[in-house]
């Protein structure tokens, strides 16, 4: 699968081997990790991806991505899907950056790139959540067009819904049905 490229970032889909290194926090020569990467959230995301791979197979392109700066190739965070689209063509996303990359618009840029990819691929709805005190994450989701749809004592829930592109949706349904049957 190809990288997703934005103005300042490369969203690199992790392979199983790359995810194993991120989950362990042990880079190989040439991994190009910025200081502070991976965070606990990046390691948890990599473990979730590896669990999915072991149970249902590699979900790419609906897996984990490493966020890399185009300027120096360094990994500064991660984002991705919590799994393949469900029957309603809905996916759940998550993301995070190392502290030194906060406040520079990278999270919004990365999430916009992932949303463009999801929409072009036939996804009809993307959802995410944030702790009540994670104002920065709430702002990121709002900045990319996601709207607050619910909250409970722990989390605020965000969603974006698009009109269904029937051709893309049919292709995505065929792909997900094939995964379920396989």
Secondary structure, 3 states (H helix, E strand, C coil): CCCEECCCEEEEECCHHHHHHHHHCCCCCCCCECCCCCCHHHHHHHHHHHHHHHHHCCCCCCCEEEEEECCCCCEEEEEEECCCCCCCCEEEEEEEECHHHCCCCHHHHHHHHHHHHHHHCCCCEEEEEEECCCHHHHHHHHHCCCEEEEECCCEEEEEEECCCCHHHHHHHHHHHHHHHHC
